[in-house]
């Protein structure tokens, strides 16, 4: 078999799992966006191992890969793979398990880093300066969760351990679900944004959530509030967010996910003035990238390939 491991930015796959005996394994550390380039790179491979949605696999691409027989994705769901076309092309698609705590932990880390000015103050110290500003404690603040699914529920529990008040809203959220998790139910997005000191997004990207937090929504936020996104980049209109930050409509933001990843060097959101002031914190999609998570991903990718090769049951996607 010829196996391609895609988007291994940190060169981790061969270090974290034993791929011996499977066939010829090639590792690609960059992300190609153009379909013609992808076809040229992938056309001879039997198996693709993909890391979440880093390289989308739409039907128009899969139809140009007649050699492809198996796709293994990290995680239990990957909306960037056209499953219908894969089935028509006779391509098997399977996945791995997914650790459930990594994104919630990062969300709390971003709250602490942004509110206590950890990154900007560490930078000041490295430059020979001392304290340049005051942060604020999480205890006593109100956290507004846009989405109370699995990750949102974990963030709520962690936030309450820090002494925060927690409220939540989403299109399908009910008051009963909020009551079950000890969270205040907000009857609208505007109501949630208006009461929260920190707003954290935890929604699946869909037509309903795409651009959900844009200029109008941002103007409902408090001028000292912080907006955090560890979910999916297109849920927030980053152009509107930048304008809101520059105009003082929103106090600060911590963003881990972007519409285009890796984030281009000339992306407008790389606003150095906002970053240097501590009002904007950018991280390179760290939500699920941890040692334990990648060990799980790559070891189970190997297991899936062996199971498929030997005709044994494989892990189905949700």
Buried (B, 14 or more C-beta within 10 A) or exposed (E): BBBBBBBBBEEBBBEBBEBEEBBEBEBBEEBBEEEEEBBEBBEEBBBBBBBBBBBBBEBEBBEBBEEBBBBBBBBBBBBBBBBEBBEEBEBBBBBBEBBEEBBBBBBBBBBBBBBBBBBBBEBBEEEEEEEBEEBBEBEEBBBBBBBBBEBBBBBBBBBBEBEBBBBBBBEEBEEEBBEEBEBBBBEEBBBBBBBBBBBBBBBBBEEEBBBBBBBEBBBBBBEEBBBBBBBBBBBBBBEBBBBBBEEEBBBBBBBBBBBEBBBEEEBEBEBEEBBEBBBBBBBEBBBBBBEEBBBBBBBBBBBBBEBBBEEEEBBEBE
